[in-house]
């Protein structure tokens, strides 16, 4: 199984224990400009009652203004979570547990794409829209995250987002 493939060892790379390798530092630096966006939102959140925790090399923020931003800010309206580099923003602690595996796939994608991730993500959403698909569910980065999450959790975290309901053919 390739190193980027999901499996029993894949999620362990985000373990909260162990030493950082040279490659993990390169990944962190490559994604850092995007992480900075999440850090700014997260720090604003903790100043007004939000929470923060570390999960391996990822910082997770939830609650307070972070929840309000995810709920009401137009581009994110209604999102339970969003990833910026090595920073994941959640609405609540429950969302943190429910969507961590999905969001960690996005962390991997940021490590691969670096500064190009956000433009590539937006381009994928636009392409999906032009194909007549939902810009979120038709986005190739989201589809990859859903497939990995389904494999890691032996089923979708949210049944309404099963492969059939997302328009992804069953294998």
C-alpha positions as YAML, in Angstrom:
chain: A
units: angstrom
residues:
- id: 1
  name: UNK
  ca: [0.00, 0.00, 0.00]
- id: 2
  name: UNK
  ca: [1.50, 3.41, -0.94]
- id: 3
  name: UNK
  ca: [2.43, 5.74, 1.91]
- id: 4
  name: UNK
  ca: [-0.45, 8.11, 1.07]
- id: 5
  name: UNK
  ca: [-3.02, 5.32, 1.08]
- id: 6
  name: UNK
  ca: [-5.37, 4.86, 4.00]
- id: 7
  name: UNK
  ca: [-4.85, 1.93, 6.27]
- id: 8
  name: UNK
  ca: [-3.96, 0.99, 9.78]
- id: 9
  name: UNK
  ca: [-0.68, 2.94, 9.74]
- id: 10
  name: UNK
  ca: [-1.91, 5.98, 7.85]
- id: 11
  name: UNK
  ca: [-3.76, 7.65, 10.72]
- id: 12
  name: UNK
  ca: [-0.90, 6.84, 13.10]
- id: 13
  name: UNK
  ca: [1.26, 9.37, 11.26]
- id: 14
  name: UNK
  ca: [-0.76, 12.01, 13.11]
- id: 15
  name: UNK
  ca: [-0.12, 10.34, 16.45]
- id: 16
  name: UNK
  ca: [0.20, 12.60, 19.46]
- id: 17
  name: UNK
  ca: [3.45, 10.87, 20.43]
- id: 18
  name: UNK
  ca: [6.78, 10.39, 18.73]
- id: 19
  name: UNK
  ca: [9.47, 12.58, 17.24]
- id: 20
  name: UNK
  ca: [9.07, 14.81, 14.24]
- id: 21
  name: UNK
  ca: [11.09, 13.65, 11.26]
- id: 22
  name: UNK
  ca: [12.86, 15.86, 8.75]
- id: 23
  name: UNK
  ca: [10.12, 15.11, 6.21]
- id: 24
  name: UNK
  ca: [7.37, 16.10, 8.67]
- id: 25
  name: UNK
  ca: [9.12, 19.45, 9.22]
- id: 26
  name: UNK
  ca: [9.29, 20.00, 5.46]
- id: 27
  name: UNK
  ca: [5.55, 19.18, 5.24]
- id: 28
  name: UNK
  ca: [4.77, 21.64, 8.03]
- id: 29
  name: UNK
  ca: [6.78, 24.42, 6.37]
- id: 30
  name: UNK
  ca: [5.30, 23.73, 2.90]
- id: 31
  name: UNK
  ca: [1.76, 24.07, 4.29]
- id: 32
  name: UNK
  ca: [2.58, 26.89, 6.76]
- id: 33
  name: UNK
  ca: [1.25, 29.86, 4.75]
- id: 34
  name: UNK
  ca: [-2.14, 28.13, 4.72]
- id: 35
  name: UNK
  ca: [-1.79, 27.16, 8.40]
- id: 36
  name: UNK
  ca: [-1.34, 30.83, 9.22]
- id: 37
  name: UNK
  ca: [-4.91, 31.55, 8.04]
- id: 38
  name: UNK
  ca: [-6.26, 28.94, 10.45]
- id: 39
  name: UNK
  ca: [-3.99, 30.12, 13.26]
- id: 40
  name: UNK
  ca: [-5.29, 33.68, 12.98]
- id: 41
  name: UNK
  ca: [-8.92, 32.53, 13.10]
- id: 42
  name: UNK
  ca: [-8.16, 30.05, 15.91]
- id: 43
  name: UNK
  ca: [-6.30, 32.57, 18.06]
- id: 44
  name: UNK
  ca: [-9.18, 35.02, 17.64]
- id: 45
  name: UNK
  ca: [-11.47, 32.21, 18.75]
- id: 46
  name: UNK
  ca: [-9.57, 31.36, 21.93]
- id: 47
  name: UNK
  ca: [-9.40, 35.02, 22.92]
- id: 48
  name: UNK
  ca: [-13.19, 34.92, 23.22]
- id: 49
  name: UNK
  ca: [-13.85, 31.54, 24.79]
- id: 50
  name: UNK
  ca: [-12.87, 29.01, 22.13]
- id: 51
  name: UNK
  ca: [-10.77, 25.94, 22.87]
- id: 52
  name: UNK
  ca: [-7.53, 24.60, 21.40]
- id: 53
  name: UNK
  ca: [-5.77, 21.23, 21.49]
- id: 54
  name: UNK
  ca: [-2.90, 19.57, 19.67]
- id: 55
  name: UNK
  ca: [-3.37, 16.31, 17.81]
- id: 56
  name: UNK
  ca: [0.10, 15.23, 16.73]
- id: 57
  name: UNK
  ca: [1.39, 17.95, 14.43]
- id: 58
  name: UNK
  ca: [-2.07, 19.48, 13.99]
- id: 59
  name: UNK
  ca: [-3.69, 22.25, 16.05]
- id: 60
  name: UNK
  ca: [-7.45, 21.98, 16.52]
- id: 61
  name: UNK
  ca: [-9.66, 24.92, 17.49]
- id: 62
  name: UNK
  ca: [-13.37, 24.81, 18.32]
- id: 63
  name: UNK
  ca: [-16.14, 26.71, 20.03]
- id: 64
  name: UNK
  ca: [-16.56, 30.44, 20.65]
- id: 65
  name: UNK
  ca: [-16.17, 32.71, 17.63]
- id: 66
  name: UNK
  ca: [-14.69, 29.82, 15.61]
- id: 67
  name: UNK
  ca: [-18.09, 28.13, 15.71]
- id: 68
  name: UNK
  ca: [-19.83, 31.34, 14.67]
- id: 69
  name: UNK
  ca: [-17.44, 31.88, 11.75]
- id: 70
  name: UNK
  ca: [-18.08, 28.35, 10.48]
- id: 71
  name: UNK
  ca: [-21.82, 28.72, 10.93]
- id: 72
  name: UNK
  ca: [-22.36, 32.15, 9.40]
- id: 73
  name: UNK
  ca: [-19.38, 33.37, 7.28]
- id: 74
  name: UNK
  ca: [-20.70, 33.14, 3.67]
- id: 75
  name: UNK
  ca: [-18.02, 30.94, 2.01]
- id: 76
  name: UNK
  ca: [-18.12, 28.54, 4.99]
- id: 77
  name: UNK
  ca: [-21.76, 28.87, 5.94]
- id: 78
  name: UNK
  ca: [-22.90, 25.73, 7.70]
- id: 79
  name: UNK
  ca: [-19.54, 23.91, 7.71]
- id: 80
  name: UNK
  ca: [-18.87, 21.68, 10.72]
- id: 81
  name: UNK
  ca: [-15.12, 21.88, 10.13]
- id: 82
  name: UNK
  ca: [-12.48, 23.33, 7.81]
- id: 83
  name: UNK
  ca: [-8.76, 22.74, 7.47]
- id: 84
  name: UNK
  ca: [-6.05, 25.31, 6.76]
- id: 85
  name: UNK
  ca: [-2.70, 23.55, 6.50]
- id: 86
  name: UNK
  ca: [-1.97, 22.00, 9.90]
- id: 87
  name: UNK
  ca: [-4.85, 23.81, 11.61]
- id: 88
  name: UNK
  ca: [-8.37, 22.40, 11.81]
- id: 89
  name: UNK
  ca: [-11.30, 24.57, 12.89]
- id: 90
  name: UNK
  ca: [-14.43, 22.87, 14.23]
- id: 91
  name: UNK
  ca: [-17.74, 24.20, 15.44]
- id: 92
  name: UNK
  ca: [-17.84, 22.00, 18.54]
- id: 93
  name: UNK
  ca: [-16.05, 19.26, 20.46]
- id: 94
  name: UNK
  ca: [-18.54, 16.75, 19.05]
- id: 95
  name: UNK
  ca: [-17.69, 17.85, 15.50]
- id: 96
  name: UNK
  ca: [-14.02, 17.49, 16.40]
- id: 97
  name: UNK
  ca: [-14.50, 13.80, 17.14]
- id: 98
  name: UNK
  ca: [-16.91, 13.17, 14.26]
- id: 99
  name: UNK
  ca: [-14.86, 14.80, 11.49]
- id: 100
  name: UNK
  ca: [-11.23, 14.47, 12.56]
- id: 101
  name: UNK
  ca: [-10.42, 11.59, 10.16]
- id: 102
  name: UNK
  ca: [-11.94, 13.51, 7.23]
- id: 103
  name: UNK
  ca: [-10.07, 16.70, 8.09]
- id: 104
  name: UNK
  ca: [-6.77, 14.85, 8.54]
- id: 105
  name: UNK
  ca: [-7.05, 13.77, 4.89]
- id: 106
  name: UNK
  ca: [-7.16, 17.47, 4.03]
- id: 107
  name: UNK
  ca: [-4.03, 18.03, 6.14]
- id: 108
  name: UNK
  ca: [-2.30, 15.40, 3.95]
- id: 109
  name: UNK
  ca: [-3.56, 17.18, 0.86]
- id: 110
  name: UNK
  ca: [-2.11, 20.48, 2.11]
- id: 111
  name: UNK
  ca: [1.20, 18.70, 2.74]
- id: 112
  name: UNK
  ca: [1.20, 17.54, -0.87]
- id: 113
  name: UNK
  ca: [-0.08, 20.73, -2.55]
- id: 114
  name: UNK
  ca: [1.26, 23.42, -0.17]
- id: 115
  name: UNK
  ca: [0.52, 26.96, -1.38]
- id: 116
  name: UNK
  ca: [-1.31, 25.55, -4.39]
- id: 117
  name: UNK
  ca: [-3.94, 23.72, -2.33]
- id: 118
  name: UNK
  ca: [-6.47, 26.54, -1.93]
- id: 119
  name: UNK
  ca: [-6.41, 27.55, -5.64]
- id: 120
  name: UNK
  ca: [-6.58, 23.86, -6.66]
- id: 121
  name: UNK
  ca: [-9.47, 23.25, -4.27]
- id: 122
  name: UNK
  ca: [-11.38, 26.25, -5.62]
- id: 123
  name: UNK
  ca: [-10.67, 25.17, -9.22]
- id: 124
  name: UNK
  ca: [-12.00, 21.70, -8.43]
- id: 125
  name: UNK
  ca: [-15.20, 23.19, -6.98]
- id: 126
  name: UNK
  ca: [-15.66, 25.40, -10.04]
- id: 127
  name: UNK
  ca: [-15.09, 22.43, -12.36]
- id: 128
  name: UNK
  ca: [-17.66, 20.40, -10.42]
- id: 129
  name: UNK
  ca: [-20.18, 23.24, -10.69]
- id: 130
  name: UNK
  ca: [-19.58, 23.54, -14.44]
- id: 131
  name: UNK
  ca: [-20.20, 19.78, -14.76]
- id: 132
  name: UNK
  ca: [-23.55, 20.28, -13.03]
- id: 133
  name: UNK
  ca: [-22.39, 18.77, -9.73]
- id: 134
  name: UNK
  ca: [-22.50, 20.15, -6.23]
- id: 135
  name: UNK
  ca: [-19.31, 22.25, -5.79]
- id: 136
  name: UNK
  ca: [-18.61, 20.57, -2.43]
- id: 137
  name: UNK
  ca: [-19.58, 16.97, -3.12]
- id: 138
  name: UNK
  ca: [-18.16, 17.03, -6.65]
- id: 139
  name: UNK
  ca: [-14.82, 18.45, -5.50]
- id: 140
  name: UNK
  ca: [-12.04, 15.88, -6.05]
- id: 141
  name: UNK
  ca: [-10.36, 16.78, -2.74]
- id: 142
  name: UNK
  ca: [-13.60, 16.20, -0.83]
- id: 143
  name: UNK
  ca: [-14.26, 12.96, -2.68]
- id: 144
  name: UNK
  ca: [-10.80, 11.71, -1.72]
- id: 145
  name: UNK
  ca: [-11.40, 12.70, 1.90]
- id: 146
  name: UNK
  ca: [-14.76, 10.90, 1.96]
- id: 147
  name: UNK
  ca: [-13.27, 7.74, 0.44]
- id: 148
  name: UNK
  ca: [-10.40, 7.68, 2.97]
- id: 149
  name: UNK
  ca: [-12.77, 8.43, 5.85]
- id: 150
  name: UNK
  ca: [-15.11, 5.64, 4.74]
- id: 151
  name: UNK
  ca: [-12.15, 3.21, 4.68]
- id: 152
  name: UNK
  ca: [-10.74, 4.35, 8.02]
- id: 153
  name: UNK
  ca: [-14.04, 4.32, 9.87]
- id: 154
  name: UNK
  ca: [-15.64, 1.37, 8.03]
- id: 155
  name: UNK
  ca: [-18.47, 3.57, 6.83]
- id: 156
  name: UNK
  ca: [-19.43, 7.21, 6.43]
- id: 157
  name: UNK
  ca: [-19.45, 9.36, 9.55]
- id: 158
  name: UNK
  ca: [-22.66, 10.86, 8.19]
- id: 159
  name: UNK
  ca: [-24.96, 8.40, 6.39]
- id: 160
  name: UNK
  ca: [-26.46, 11.20, 4.30]
- id: 161
  name: UNK
  ca: [-23.01, 11.55, 2.75]
- id: 162
  name: UNK
  ca: [-22.64, 7.89, 1.78]
- id: 163
  name: UNK
  ca: [-20.95, 7.14, -1.55]
- id: 164
  name: UNK
  ca: [-24.32, 6.62, -3.22]
- id: 165
  name: UNK
  ca: [-25.64, 9.98, -2.00]
- id: 166
  name: UNK
  ca: [-22.43, 11.75, -3.08]
- id: 167
  name: UNK
  ca: [-22.70, 10.36, -6.62]
- id: 168
  name: UNK
  ca: [-19.52, 8.28, -6.25]
- id: 169
  name: UNK
  ca: [-19.78, 4.84, -7.87]
- id: 170
  name: UNK
  ca: [-19.47, 1.89, -5.50]
- id: 171
  name: UNK
  ca: [-16.48, -0.38, -6.14]
...
